[in-house]
């Protein structure tokens, strides 16, 4: 269930590229969590993907 507080920003359009970035960020968070539990290293590539996904969420949603 999506809460009512998750609304697109005025003028924002949800496009496939943004959805893909968000999906990759969520998948990367899962992989990052698994790796972080196994090691203490922080993979820069995963962090970049997660940051891009979070940026897409912030650009699209008024939360």
C-alpha positions in Angstrom: 0.0 0.0 0.0 1.4 3.4 -1.0 0.9 6.1 1.5 -0.8 9.3 0.5 2.3 11.3 1.4 4.1 9.8 -1.7 3.0 12.3 -4.4 4.8 13.3 -7.6 6.2 16.8 -7.5 4.3 19.3 -9.5 5.4 19.0 -13.1 7.3 15.7 -12.5 6.7 12.9 -14.9 7.5 9.3 -13.9 9.5 7.9 -16.7 11.1 4.5 -17.3 14.7 5.8 -16.7 13.8 7.0 -13.3 11.9 3.8 -12.4 14.9 1.8 -13.5 17.3 3.9 -11.4 15.0 3.4 -8.4 14.8 -0.3 -9.0 18.6 -0.6 -9.4 19.1 1.4 -6.2 16.7 -1.0 -4.2 18.4 -4.0 -5.7 21.8 -2.6 -4.9 20.8 -1.8 -1.3 20.0 -5.5 -0.9 23.3 -6.5 -2.4 25.1 -3.9 -0.4 23.5 -5.1 2.9 24.5 -8.7 2.1 28.1 -7.7 1.4 28.3 -5.4 4.4 27.3 -8.2 6.6 30.0 -10.4 5.2 32.8 -7.7 5.0 33.4 -4.2 6.2 34.4 -2.9 2.7 32.0 -0.4 1.1 31.9 -1.0 -2.7 32.0 2.4 -4.4 30.0 1.2 -7.5 27.0 0.1 -5.4 27.1 3.3 -3.4 27.0 5.3 -6.7 24.0 3.3 -7.9 22.2 3.8 -4.7 22.9 7.5 -4.7 21.5 7.8 -8.2 18.3 6.0 -7.2 17.8 8.1 -4.2 18.4 11.2 -6.3 15.7 10.0 -8.7 13.3 9.5 -5.8 14.0 13.0 -4.5 13.6 14.5 -8.0 10.2 12.8 -8.5 8.4 12.7 -5.2 7.4 15.5 -2.9 7.9 13.7 0.4 
